[in-house]
Structure formats: C-alpha cells, structure tokens
Amino acid sequence: MKYFYLALVSFITINAFAQGEQTYNDYNSRSELNPQLAPFYHGVASFDPLPNSILIWTRITVDNPGSVDVNWRFATDTLFSNIVASGTATTDENSDYTISVDVTGLQPNTWYYYEFNNSGRYSLIGRTKTAPVGDVDSLRFALVSCADYENGYYNAFKHIGQRNDIDAVLHVGDYIYEYAAGGSISGREHEPVTEIVSLDDYRTRLSQYRLDADLRYAHQQYPFIYVWDDHEIANNTWHGGAENHTEGAEGVWADRVTAAHRANNEWLPKRLNNPSDLDKIYRTLRYGDLLNLYMLDTRYYARDEQGAGAEETRDLLGNEQMNWLTSQMDTATVLWNILGQQVMVAPLKVFGIVVNNDQWDGYPAERDTLYQRIQDLGIENVVALTGDIHSSWANDLPLSNYDNSDLQNVIGSVGVEFVATSITSGGAPGVPQTIITGQNPHIRYVDLAKRGYVLLDVNKTRTQGDWYYVSTITDQNFTVESPQNWYVNEGETFLQVAQQGPSVYLGELQPQAPLLPNNPVSVGENDPIAALVGVYPNPFVDRIVLQFNLFKSENVLIEMYDNTGKTVYSKNLGKVRDGLNYFEMRDLNLSTGAYFLSMKVADKQLNKILVKTK
C-alpha cells in the first residue's frame, strides 16, 4: 500500500554473469539449506484448523524429474506411538513439488504431531491443534503481518515459535514482497533480483522466504490462518490492477494475478469456498461458542480502484462478501465476532484530510453500510484485526456521535480494532504521533516505529491485545517487550488500558515439536553435495531459471540435451560458492520438444526433463 509517510525503496544493480545468462552467487552471507532436513528443506506447516480436520503441508526437493510419492502420518505424540491417521500423497512439478493434505477424523481441541517421509528420509515433525467445540473458556492467537525478507531478520516469528502458549497464528497478509532486490542486510537480498511477475518468479520468492529458519520454526509449532494482502501480487492491488503493475511492460494483469494466486495456494493452502476459484479466499473458522473468525478479502476479490469513481459506489468487500459477512455474524451463536482482514477500518484524518485512501477511508460508503448493518442486526462484540500499515494502532470504530470524554463509558462506537505492526517492513518513526491521536480521538494508541506482533487473548469476559516488540530486526540477538496492552469488555464497544499489563496464559503447556527430524541426514562424509530446489518455468519458451543450493563450494556444469542425446546448451559456471544460488538461462533458441537438463556438481548429477513450447 501507499502509506501516509514516504517509503524509499532502493534497488541494487546486478551485472550479468555472461551474455544471455545471469547468476547471483556473490553475496557475503546467503541463505542456505540445512542438509539435515533433506529432502524436506522447507519444513512443514499446517493451516485452517477445524474441530475434526486440518490441512498439513510440506515441500519435497527432488534430484530427478517426475512425480514422487510422499507418505505422511499423524499422531498424538512425537514418537508416533499412537498414530491416528496416515496416507500417501503424490506431487510433481505441476504443484511445484508442494504437498497439501486435509487430515480428517480428528478430535476437537487436541494437539497433534505430524511428519512426512520419502525413501526413508523424514521431514521435521510438525505440531498443530484442532479447533474446539462447545463451551470454550479462552483462546490465544498471534496476529502478524508484513514480513519483508530483505528488510530484516524474522525475530518476531522466532519469539512466537518459542512462547508455546497460543492456539494459532493469524496472518493478515504481505507474507512476501514482490519488489526487486534492494535490501541492506547481506544474505537477505530478494530472489529473483528482479520484480516478480511470472509463476516461476512467485514460486522462487516463496521458496526463498520459506527457507528462513525462524519462519519455518513458527510454522512447525502452530497452525496458521492466513489471508493475502497486496504484496502477494503487487503494491496497492485492486481487482483490475495495481499501483505497482505496468500493463504490457510487466505482462497482462490477469496473467500476473493467476500466477501469483496459483503459487500462493501451492505454498500457503487454505480452505477455499470453491477449489476451482483461487481468487475467493474469504471464509469462517469457528472456535466453539467463544468466537468466529471471519477471514476477509479487502484487497483483491471485489475491491475497486483506490480513489476511482464515486465513494457511494466504490466497493471494498463488494455486495457478495458484505452480504455473506453480515449474514454470518447475524446468525452466529458465538460470543465474539472477529474479523481478520487487511487494511485499517478506523478513520484517519490529519487536519480534516483523509491520509490514506487505500484503507477503509477510501471506501467510506461501504464502511457506513457495514456499521449500519451491525447496528440494525444487533451484532455485538465486533473486533477487527488488521495489518498492512507497518505500525501499531488500538482503535475504537466510531460513529458520527462518537464521544470518549468518559473513558469508562464511551458512546458511538460499533466495535474495536487491533492493528499489528509489521514483522520487518519499514515504519515511519519521524511522524509526530500526538498529531494523530489529537485529531482522531477514537485512536487510543499508535506507534509508528516498532516491529513485532500482537498477542490476542480472548475469554468470556474480554478480548485483550498485547503488543510485543522486538528490540531489533538488523541483528539476530534481540530482546522483547510488551509496553502496550488494551482490552474490550464483553458487551462493550470501546477499548481500555489493561493496567495489569500483558495477559497471562492459564492453560497447560504442550511439548513442542523437536528441532530435527526423526531420522536427520547425518553430518559428515555423506552430506548431500547439492540440491536443485526449483527449475522454472516448465514448459519453457526461451528462458529457464534454476534455484539450487551447494552445501560446499564446488564446480558447477549446466548442460542440456535434446531427445537424440545432442548437447544443445552447455555452461561451466566454474567454482560457485556455497549456499542458495540463482542462475538464469536466457535466449534459448530451441525447437519445440522435450529436453534433458543436467546440473553436474563434483561427482553428483541432478536432472530434470523440460518441455519447450512455442
């Protein structure tokens, strides 16, 4: 999005490795694959818990072409002595070798452990939890957003993984960023180094992000409930385009969306209303009688262009999603109605001027419609959860008669909003915050500089948000503080300061998943030499992108043969440094048909079968 402050984006220039080719392997400290996790380098994850089922995920890195069978099992303990479900899934390059399984027949409100295996090699053990049913006393979630890999270390994800006292992670978007490389932290430069626009671009970027150890750890320990924001496609997305998309120069918008959403659903599965419609991600997840999570799409599905057309006809949710949401809330038999969505709901004006029309302020008529339906239908205990803005906010959701002169009895609010700051993406520490709160009395708290997340603690008497901030994102040694704690009482519609400080976890701690698989690859002489992480696109037209990892510096030879065995391409890259590398073969003027790609590293050969199209 475009924020009310100016964001400077710097770019670095990468010289071509050779005419018609590019390789990027000269950073001082690159991301690396952990050889002990082979071939499941990207770890494991789980998504969208229901009382009796949950989605589990992994990605297998293969050395040879073709489909591969991956076994999975689900148990109540890390030793897998009590297996409750198991099976086999098949994957291939059509799904980028990702695997998603909906495990059914589970018990509600139960912690489980799961793992994948192939040919005697095991993934990390994942830990996950199903949703409860019936009478639920309390729940805790981590609310996160905006994790620009280039901008800093994922210290907040690490802290979430370590705390061991939440039920799920709520991610409200900007899981990746589409920008070209331009980071200041060595080893965290984006891959590809260009802005991502194609399917292979988005897959490569998602692969890079998911290799981060701290993000992998958070996914391993908790289920995620996720909706996208704009940077999963392009900055300031709306249904028909984006501020950061140039039609023609960056391809056709519809093609870019299709590519982005396909890769997104491969790497971040979700319970789609219609599995054939990857664009429609809004959905409800119920947690007993305590709360419903309405995961919305205020970014893409029905959003009209920012600032275009008359305000009274400008859609953010759109009629279909608005009717669905208000009907769901009206018929709900839960205590709390919690909206997981992307952009700030509460108004923000400075000197009477709307600061940012990318958020609900740019769609005031639709916000009025939502507020009016909440009042007319008598919907209570509405809590909006928000990200996107790279800063922290605690807001009442004001009507025209809003009055907080009595802080114990505020009138004219339909609910409250907790806005999580970013995991790493930049803020605006120089903006005077007193101007914002002074001119917007419904904004009870704002911080524009700190990075971290919100811990949401929900029980039958109140919902509390605790802001947890990491001391730094430029160093992996960090401390954590929680200086702001706000809550809303059940039956009320305004925030109050939690004088007692952060909420306290009263549940039982569950053993965490171990840091290594059951049968890790041994470290020593039998270490893998190299891994071909991805080869995109396939089929190809005139370019091929290789994402590969060397576990130690070695000579690399790339060759391609046609179906007669004739060499049609050969490139000796020389000695390539260890770590994750990216190599692009361009201007491949080849006839249509099948080709055999070989990457030779020391005495190891990694192979792929590729198809050339017109």
WOWO-V365890 format. One record per residue. N is the residue number from 1. PSI is psi in degrees with one decimal (NA if undefined). BURIAL is 1 if it has 9 or more other C-alpha atoms within 8 Angstrom, else 0. D_LAST is the distance of its C-alpha to the last C-alpha in Angstrom with 2 decimals. Layout:
N/PSI/BURIAL/D_LAST
N/PSI/BURIAL/D_LAST
//
This chain:
1/166.4/1/36.93
2/123.4/0/39.00
3/172.3/0/42.41
4/-2.7/0/45.80
5/161.2/0/45.82
6/129.6/0/43.54
7/128.1/0/41.03
8/124.9/0/40.00
9/119.3/0/36.62
10/152.7/0/36.31
11/147.7/0/33.24
12/147.8/0/33.04
13/126.0/0/31.11
14/121.4/0/29.29
15/149.9/0/28.83
16/140.2/1/25.76
17/-41.7/0/26.38
18/163.5/0/24.88
19/126.5/0/22.64
20/2.5/0/19.05
21/156.2/1/20.44
22/140.6/1/22.82
23/146.7/1/25.24
24/93.7/1/28.03
25/27.8/1/30.83
26/20.8/0/33.86
27/159.4/0/35.63
28/-32.3/0/39.22
29/97.0/0/38.93
30/160.1/1/35.63
31/146.3/1/35.03
32/153.7/1/35.27
33/140.4/1/34.74
34/113.8/0/38.05
35/-23.2/1/38.11
36/-13.0/1/40.65
37/0.5/1/38.16
38/138.8/1/35.58
39/15.4/1/33.23
40/59.4/1/33.86
41/-29.8/1/33.81
42/2.7/1/33.09
43/-154.4/1/36.21
44/166.1/1/36.88
45/161.0/1/37.40
46/155.2/1/38.72
47/153.4/1/38.31
48/67.7/1/39.98
49/136.2/1/43.18
50/171.3/1/44.93
51/-30.0/1/48.37
52/7.8/1/47.05
53/161.4/1/43.45
54/149.2/1/41.17
55/128.5/1/37.54
56/153.0/1/37.11
57/148.2/1/34.08
58/177.9/1/32.87
59/129.0/1/29.83
60/135.2/1/29.61
61/120.3/1/28.08
62/150.7/1/27.01
63/-21.6/1/26.77
64/157.8/0/24.75
65/167.7/0/21.75
66/176.0/0/22.25
67/159.8/0/24.47
68/140.0/0/27.94
69/133.9/1/31.18
70/126.0/1/33.36
71/150.5/1/36.95
72/154.0/1/38.82
73/154.4/1/42.46
74/129.4/1/44.59
75/172.0/1/48.25
76/1.5/1/51.25
77/158.8/1/51.82
78/-15.8/1/50.03
79/-8.0/0/51.36
80/39.4/1/49.71
81/-19.0/0/53.02
82/81.1/0/52.63
83/126.9/1/49.11
84/-15.5/1/48.64
85/150.2/0/45.02
86/166.1/1/42.36
87/-172.8/0/39.16
88/135.4/0/35.78
89/147.3/1/32.38
90/137.0/1/29.00
91/162.5/1/26.09
92/-170.6/1/22.69
93/-17.8/1/19.77
94/-26.6/0/18.92
95/20.8/1/22.14
96/30.6/1/21.95
97/22.7/1/24.77
98/155.9/1/27.15
99/129.2/1/29.83
100/127.2/1/31.88
101/132.2/0/34.82
102/103.9/0/37.30
103/122.6/1/40.58
104/176.4/0/43.14
105/25.9/0/46.82
106/168.1/1/48.01
107/144.7/0/51.29
108/155.4/1/51.56
109/43.7/1/52.48
110/135.9/1/51.89
111/137.0/1/50.43
112/163.4/1/48.11
113/146.9/1/46.36
114/158.5/1/43.06
115/163.7/1/40.89
116/154.5/1/37.86
117/152.7/1/37.77
118/122.0/1/35.57
119/42.0/0/37.05
120/0.1/0/40.25
121/132.4/1/38.79
122/147.8/1/39.77
123/174.2/1/38.52
124/153.4/1/40.92
125/126.7/1/43.30
126/153.3/1/42.66
127/136.7/1/45.48
128/171.3/1/45.19
129/133.2/1/47.50
130/160.9/1/47.48
131/151.5/1/48.83
132/169.1/1/52.50
133/164.1/1/54.12
134/-142.1/0/57.52
135/115.6/0/59.88
136/125.9/1/58.15
137/-45.2/0/60.32
138/156.8/1/57.87
139/155.5/1/54.29
140/137.8/1/52.66
141/151.8/1/49.15
142/123.0/1/47.52
143/121.6/1/45.78
144/160.3/1/43.04
145/164.2/1/40.33
146/77.9/1/38.44
147/81.3/1/37.70
148/112.1/1/35.98
149/-40.5/1/35.34
150/-28.2/1/35.70
151/-11.1/1/38.94
152/176.0/1/41.10
153/149.7/1/41.98
154/56.7/1/41.92
155/-34.3/1/45.69
156/-40.6/1/46.06
157/-38.6/1/43.77
158/-44.1/1/45.86
159/-38.4/0/49.05
160/-45.4/1/47.79
161/-34.2/1/46.96
162/-23.3/0/50.41
163/-30.9/0/52.52
164/34.6/1/52.33
165/25.7/0/53.82
166/160.9/1/51.07
167/-31.2/1/49.52
168/161.9/1/45.97
169/126.9/1/43.92
170/112.2/1/42.90
171/115.2/1/39.87
172/28.5/1/39.41
173/173.5/1/36.23
174/51.2/1/34.59
175/-36.8/1/33.88
176/169.3/1/31.31
177/141.5/1/30.79
178/-6.4/1/27.57
179/157.5/0/29.00
180/164.9/1/28.04
181/139.9/1/30.34
182/21.7/1/33.85
183/161.5/1/36.33
184/-4.4/0/39.70
185/117.8/1/40.14
186/133.2/1/39.02
187/-7.3/1/36.62
188/23.7/1/35.50
189/143.1/1/32.88
190/144.6/1/29.78
191/134.8/1/26.61
192/164.1/1/24.07
193/-16.0/1/26.25
194/164.8/0/24.20
195/141.2/1/24.51
196/132.6/1/22.42
197/-21.9/1/19.98
198/170.2/1/17.08
199/-45.2/1/17.52
200/-31.6/1/17.61
201/-50.7/1/20.03
202/-38.0/1/22.34
203/-43.3/1/22.36
204/-43.5/1/23.26
205/-43.8/1/25.98
206/-39.8/1/27.42
207/-44.2/1/27.54
208/-46.8/1/29.44
209/-41.9/1/31.90
210/-8.5/1/32.59
211/-7.6/1/33.56
212/128.4/1/36.51
213/-36.9/0/39.62
214/-38.6/1/41.63
215/-42.5/1/39.01
216/-39.1/1/38.42
217/-44.1/1/42.21
218/-42.8/1/42.61
219/-36.7/1/39.94
220/-33.0/1/41.70
221/-22.2/1/45.07
222/152.5/1/44.43
223/147.2/1/42.25
224/144.0/1/40.23
225/117.4/1/40.00
226/141.7/1/37.25
227/148.7/1/35.80
228/163.1/1/33.31
229/-149.1/1/34.17
230/-35.9/1/32.13
231/-11.1/1/30.89
232/-17.1/1/28.85
233/-72.3/1/26.52
234/152.0/1/28.02
235/136.3/1/31.59
236/50.0/1/33.49
237/145.4/1/31.04
238/178.4/1/31.86
239/-34.3/1/30.07
240/6.4/0/28.32
241/-163.2/1/27.65
242/154.3/1/29.34
243/-35.8/1/31.37
244/39.0/0/28.98
245/125.6/1/25.77
246/109.0/0/24.73
247/135.6/0/22.49
248/-67.1/0/19.64
249/-33.2/0/20.43
250/27.2/0/19.96
251/-170.3/1/17.35
252/132.6/0/18.40
253/-45.7/1/21.54
254/-37.5/0/20.79
255/-39.4/0/17.59
256/-42.2/1/19.74
257/-46.0/1/22.50
258/-43.3/0/20.45
259/-46.6/1/19.21
260/-45.0/1/22.77
261/-35.0/1/24.51
262/-48.1/1/22.39
263/-40.1/1/23.12
264/-43.8/1/26.67
265/-22.0/1/27.40
266/-45.3/1/26.09
267/-19.5/0/28.43
268/73.4/0/31.18
269/151.5/1/31.67
270/161.6/1/33.98
271/95.3/0/35.61
272/142.8/1/33.50
273/-36.8/1/35.29
274/108.3/0/32.27
275/-20.5/0/29.84
276/-5.9/0/27.04
277/90.7/0/27.81
278/-13.6/1/27.01
279/-19.1/0/28.40
280/98.5/1/31.90
281/-3.5/1/33.79
282/142.3/1/37.41
283/165.3/1/39.75
284/135.9/0/43.33
285/124.9/1/44.64
286/138.9/1/48.34
287/81.1/1/50.80
288/-144.3/1/53.85
289/3.5/1/56.34
290/-45.2/1/55.90
291/155.2/1/52.65
292/136.3/1/49.40
293/114.8/1/46.34
294/103.4/1/44.30
295/112.9/1/40.97
296/165.3/1/39.70
297/94.5/1/36.66
298/8.8/1/38.07
299/-44.5/1/34.91
300/-48.4/1/31.97
301/-47.2/1/32.43
302/7.6/1/34.70
303/129.6/1/35.47
304/163.8/1/35.78
305/141.0/1/35.21
306/126.0/0/38.00
307/2.1/0/40.69
308/138.1/0/39.05
309/-179.1/0/41.15
310/143.6/0/44.60
311/-36.6/1/45.67
312/-12.3/0/46.98
313/3.0/0/43.61
314/123.6/1/41.44
315/143.2/1/40.03
316/-57.7/1/39.59
317/-37.9/1/39.91
318/158.9/1/39.51
319/-44.0/0/41.75
320/-48.3/0/40.13
321/-36.9/1/40.35
322/-46.4/1/43.75
323/-40.8/0/45.20
324/-47.6/0/43.87
325/-50.5/1/45.33
326/-31.6/1/48.72
327/-42.0/0/49.04
328/-44.6/0/48.31
329/-37.6/1/50.92
330/-36.1/1/53.41
331/0.4/0/53.38
332/145.0/0/53.15
333/39.8/0/56.10
334/167.1/1/55.57
335/-45.4/1/57.52
336/136.2/1/54.81
337/106.3/1/51.82
338/124.9/1/49.37
339/113.5/1/46.29
340/111.5/1/43.50
341/179.1/1/41.49
342/-50.6/1/39.91
343/154.3/1/41.83
344/130.8/1/45.57
345/-46.6/1/47.52
346/143.8/1/50.82
347/149.9/1/51.29
348/110.6/1/51.39
349/145.1/1/53.05
350/123.2/1/54.66
351/38.3/0/57.27
352/4.8/0/56.26
353/133.1/0/52.63
354/128.9/1/49.67
355/-36.8/0/48.08
356/106.7/1/44.64
357/7.5/1/43.06
358/-21.2/1/40.15
359/-169.3/1/42.59
360/-21.9/1/44.71
361/-29.0/1/46.72
362/-4.5/1/43.91
363/55.2/1/44.22
364/-32.0/1/48.04
365/-39.4/1/48.37
366/-34.2/1/46.25
367/-41.4/1/48.27
368/-39.3/0/51.41
369/-44.8/0/50.18
370/-47.9/1/49.62
371/-44.7/1/53.04
372/-40.7/0/54.74
373/-37.4/1/53.37
374/-43.1/1/54.48
375/-47.6/1/57.96
376/-36.5/0/58.19
377/-5.7/0/57.09
378/34.8/0/59.29
379/129.5/1/56.51
380/165.4/1/57.97
381/55.0/1/56.95
382/123.9/1/53.64
383/121.1/1/52.03
384/136.0/1/48.80
385/131.5/1/46.80
386/155.0/1/44.62
387/-132.0/1/42.59
388/-39.1/1/40.30
389/2.0/1/43.01
390/32.8/1/43.58
391/169.2/1/47.29
392/135.1/1/50.01
393/140.0/1/51.71
394/113.9/1/54.31
395/143.5/1/54.62
396/158.2/1/56.57
397/94.1/1/54.72
398/145.7/1/57.18
399/-179.9/0/58.27
400/-24.0/0/60.09
401/22.0/0/63.42
402/134.5/1/62.38
403/117.1/0/65.41
404/31.1/1/65.69
405/-28.4/0/69.09
406/102.0/0/70.23
407/-12.4/0/67.70
408/-4.5/0/69.11
409/63.8/0/68.67
410/140.4/1/65.68
411/159.1/0/65.12
412/36.7/1/62.20
413/142.7/1/59.26
414/-7.9/1/57.00
415/-166.0/1/55.75
416/168.7/1/54.69
417/131.1/1/51.60
418/122.3/1/50.79
419/118.3/1/48.11
420/138.9/1/46.85
421/-179.8/1/46.16
422/159.4/1/43.04
423/-44.2/1/42.58
424/-25.4/1/41.65
425/146.0/1/40.25
426/148.6/1/42.55
427/-153.8/1/45.50
428/73.2/0/48.00
429/-17.2/0/51.25
430/-6.9/0/52.84
431/128.0/0/52.97
432/114.5/0/56.56
433/-25.0/1/56.43
434/-28.5/0/59.87
435/-42.5/0/58.60
436/-52.7/1/56.09
437/-31.8/1/58.63
438/-34.2/0/61.38
439/-4.4/1/59.52
440/80.6/1/57.86
441/-20.2/0/60.67
442/-14.3/1/58.47
443/106.1/1/56.51
444/-26.4/1/58.78
445/141.5/1/57.02
446/139.7/1/54.27
447/125.9/1/53.09
448/0.6/1/50.33
449/-35.2/1/50.18
450/154.0/1/50.24
451/149.6/1/47.38
452/-135.6/1/47.59
453/173.3/1/47.56
454/131.4/1/49.87
455/120.6/1/51.65
456/117.3/1/52.28
457/117.3/1/55.37
458/128.2/1/56.07
459/-169.6/1/59.26
460/-11.3/1/61.50
461/-23.2/0/63.41
462/162.5/1/60.88
463/126.5/1/57.37
464/140.0/1/57.33
465/124.4/1/54.71
466/120.1/1/55.30
467/121.1/1/53.28
468/124.3/1/52.63
469/136.4/1/51.80
470/147.8/1/50.78
471/-24.1/0/52.61
472/155.2/1/49.56
473/2.5/1/45.78
474/-0.5/0/45.73
475/144.5/0/47.63
476/-1.5/0/47.40
477/119.4/0/51.18
478/162.3/1/52.10
479/169.3/0/54.73
480/139.7/0/54.52
481/157.9/0/56.78
482/80.6/1/57.10
483/-12.3/0/59.23
484/131.4/0/58.33
485/118.0/1/58.96
486/149.3/1/59.02
487/161.4/1/59.60
488/131.7/1/60.03
489/150.3/1/62.63
490/133.3/1/61.94
491/-8.2/0/63.01
492/171.1/0/62.71
493/25.3/1/60.01
494/156.3/1/60.60
495/150.9/1/60.22
496/153.9/1/63.04
497/133.2/0/63.31
498/95.8/1/63.59
499/-25.7/0/66.69
500/-7.3/0/66.60
501/-157.2/0/63.27
502/151.0/1/60.18
503/156.2/0/60.17
504/132.2/0/61.36
505/126.8/0/59.57
506/0.8/0/62.01
507/-176.1/0/59.89
508/137.8/0/59.62
509/137.7/0/57.23
510/137.5/0/54.69
511/133.0/0/53.85
512/160.2/0/50.61
513/140.9/1/47.75
514/160.0/0/48.15
515/-15.2/0/46.17
516/155.5/1/44.91
517/170.7/1/43.54
518/-34.6/0/45.91
519/69.8/0/44.62
520/150.3/1/43.24
521/129.1/1/41.69
522/146.0/0/44.65
523/124.9/0/44.85
524/-142.9/0/45.65
525/-25.0/0/44.55
526/12.4/0/42.09
527/142.7/1/40.15
528/145.8/0/36.37
529/-41.7/1/35.01
530/161.3/1/31.61
531/131.7/1/29.29
532/97.5/1/25.54
533/-42.3/1/25.65
534/145.8/1/22.00
535/112.5/1/18.50
536/152.3/1/16.01
537/167.4/1/13.37
538/109.6/1/12.42
539/158.7/0/9.70
540/164.1/1/8.55
541/-65.3/0/6.14
542/8.1/1/8.90
543/148.4/1/12.10
544/136.0/1/14.25
545/129.0/1/17.66
546/126.9/1/20.56
547/115.8/1/23.76
548/159.0/1/26.47
549/134.5/1/30.24
550/129.0/1/32.73
551/-14.3/1/36.19
552/157.8/0/37.66
553/127.5/1/36.55
554/163.1/1/34.85
555/140.4/1/32.73
556/129.4/1/29.02
557/124.9/1/26.65
558/126.7/1/22.86
559/153.8/1/21.16
560/138.4/1/17.98
561/149.9/1/18.06
562/-174.6/1/15.91
563/-2.1/0/17.29
564/-4.1/0/19.95
565/2.0/0/21.31
566/135.7/0/20.41
567/119.6/1/20.22
568/-9.3/0/17.08
569/138.0/0/18.20
570/131.3/1/21.73
571/120.2/0/23.54
572/112.0/0/27.15
573/-6.4/1/27.86
574/-159.0/0/31.53
575/117.8/0/33.89
576/138.8/1/32.40
577/160.6/1/34.89
578/163.4/1/35.40
579/-170.8/1/34.13
580/129.1/1/30.86
581/160.7/1/28.25
582/124.3/1/24.85
583/133.8/1/22.47
584/125.2/1/19.18
585/119.6/1/16.87
586/165.1/1/15.02
587/46.8/0/13.18
588/97.8/0/11.63
589/79.7/0/10.37
590/157.1/0/9.42
591/156.6/0/8.13
592/148.6/0/6.32
593/-173.1/0/9.44
594/145.1/1/12.27
595/154.0/1/14.10
596/116.4/1/17.62
597/132.4/1/18.52
598/130.8/1/22.23
599/113.3/1/24.44
600/123.3/1/27.91
601/112.6/1/30.86
602/-124.3/0/34.27
603/13.3/0/34.63
604/142.0/0/32.06
605/124.3/0/28.43
606/133.7/1/25.95
607/151.5/1/22.85
608/146.6/1/19.58
609/124.1/1/16.94
610/153.7/1/13.40
611/126.9/1/10.14
612/127.7/1/6.92
613/173.2/0/3.79
614/NA/0/0.00
//
